[in-house]
Amino acid sequence: MNRLSHADASTFLSQYSGSIDLCYMDPPFNLGVSFTARTGPTERRTRNRRDVGPVAYDDRWPSVEAFIEFLQGVFTPLREAMSPHGVVWIHLDHRAVHEAKVAADRIFGRGAFRGEVIWVPGNGARSKKGPSCTHQTLLVYAARPKSELVWNSDHPLLRESFAATSLKMHFQSVDADGRQYRDRAINGKTYRYYADEGRKLGSVWTDLPAMSANTPIRSEGTGYPTQKPEKLLERIILLSSKPGALVCDPMCGSGTTLVVAAKLDRSFVGCDIGELAIEITSKRLHTAGIPFDADPPCTRPADGAHTSR
């Protein structure tokens, strides 16, 4: 099942019941601006240029309360769409992540919250009035408070190198094959750790640079203004699903989640209310040779000024 729909997230999700194994949700961030797409390799994109280029989505809301109400309208059908061992990732930043977590706790259940990942996509702007917020936050929820979620933390691609100081101080032994290691005694048992195997990923990710819509230095760039890098979605999908799982992105934007899911032998379903997002995602899937079913365009809601990412 590979499906792409031109639809709003809540309507789309209501068609599924207990079948989605992994959902990555990258909604607007409540930035108060509209975003346009880059149309040429040398074109520079501004944040609020609705009168010059194709609008990707409008992220202007009358209040943070209105924004959270929008998210709640998606969280509710999403909860019902998740499989018993499903995992939900909600991608936001400091502007509304705290309010969004309160809303998600209320709908999924406080016990369903399993942690958060801090993604540092780049250097970012520096503030003169307080701490510079150069990171984004991904909230991780299980389908239900008592559900066991899929978490493949031992996957070889989901490990990171030990710090140089740790290698120097602790990995001083060498086995017969020339591999550095350290032994640790825990509760009466001895465990061996090899330096070349690294350690399980922590919750702060600094090794995955963001895409840049202004300077498309990567071949995967589509011009979509808030496109996420494939490596980020690869890590999330490998962590939180198994081959053959059904991956969902109800605000698919440039289609990164869907493309990466297919490359990793997962099925996908995705939607976006933005016409440009559907156009870009469809072209991207076709170019990659990924088969999918495309639903006919839906009627845009009357108040649908806010499209997804």
Order of alpha helices (4+ residues) and beta strands (2+ residues): beta-alpha-beta-beta-beta-alpha-beta-alpha-beta-beta-beta-alpha-beta-beta-beta-beta-beta-alpha-beta-alpha-beta-alpha-beta
